[in-house]
Amino acid sequence: MKYQYQTTGTCSKFIEFEIDNDNIIHNVIFYGGCSGNLQGISKLVEGLTSDEVIHKLKGISCSGGPTSCPDQLATAIIQALEQQTK
């Protein structure tokens, strides 16, 4: 299923991604932010399980702030998983 998440506290404005029936992450696209770094993150998380991505990215901060683009992706995935169970 395809999801969109509006980020907060980051240079990127929103994230699109898919989670398949096996909770595998696909097609992550960040809009706004540092293009090269975010393309790298997107490629690195492709094919990982949602739990793996959350475990690796949750809590990463940027420039001393409370969040980052990777942290926002983890938050977006958590929110998407919560929507799936409703």
C-alpha positions in Angstrom: 0.0 0.0 0.0 1.2 3.5 -0.8 1.6 6.1 1.9 2.3 9.8 2.2 3.6 11.6 5.3 4.0 15.3 5.8 7.3 15.8 7.7 7.8 18.2 10.6 11.1 19.8 11.7 13.1 18.9 8.6 14.1 20.3 5.2 12.1 17.7 3.4 8.4 18.5 3.1 6.9 15.1 2.7 7.7 11.4 2.1 6.0 8.8 -0.1 6.6 5.1 0.3 5.0 1.7 -0.1 4.7 -1.2 2.4 3.9 -4.5 0.8 1.9 -7.4 2.5 5.1 -8.7 4.0 5.9 -5.3 5.6 8.7 -4.7 3.1 9.5 -1.1 2.3 9.6 0.0 -1.4 9.8 3.2 -3.5 10.7 5.7 -0.8 10.7 9.3 -2.2 11.6 12.4 -0.2 10.3 15.8 -1.5 12.6 18.6 -0.5 15.7 18.3 1.6 19.2 17.2 0.6 18.7 15.4 -2.6 21.8 13.2 -2.7 21.6 12.1 1.0 17.9 11.4 0.7 18.3 9.4 -2.5 20.9 7.4 -0.6 18.6 6.7 2.3 15.8 5.7 -0.1 18.1 3.1 -1.8 19.5 1.8 1.5 16.1 1.1 3.0 14.6 -0.5 -0.3 13.7 -4.1 0.4 14.1 -3.9 4.2 11.3 -4.8 6.6 9.5 -1.9 8.3 10.9 -3.1 11.7 14.5 -3.0 10.3 14.0 0.5 9.0 12.4 1.8 12.2 15.2 0.2 14.3 18.0 1.7 12.2 16.5 5.2 11.7 14.4 6.1 14.7 16.0 8.7 17.0 18.5 10.1 14.5 18.8 13.9 14.9 20.0 16.5 12.5 22.1 19.6 13.5 21.2 19.0 17.1 17.5 19.2 16.5 14.9 16.7 17.8 14.4 14.9 14.5 15.9 14.3 11.0 14.7 13.1 7.6 15.6 9.5 8.5 13.8 9.8 11.9 10.8 11.2 10.0 10.8 8.2 7.7 10.8 5.9 10.8 7.9 7.9 12.3 6.0 7.8 8.9 6.4 4.0 8.8 5.2 3.6 12.4 2.1 5.7 11.6 1.4 3.7 8.4 1.6 0.4 10.4 -0.8 1.8 12.9 -3.2 2.7 10.1 -2.9 -0.9 8.8 -4.2 -2.3 12.1 -7.3 -0.1 12.2 
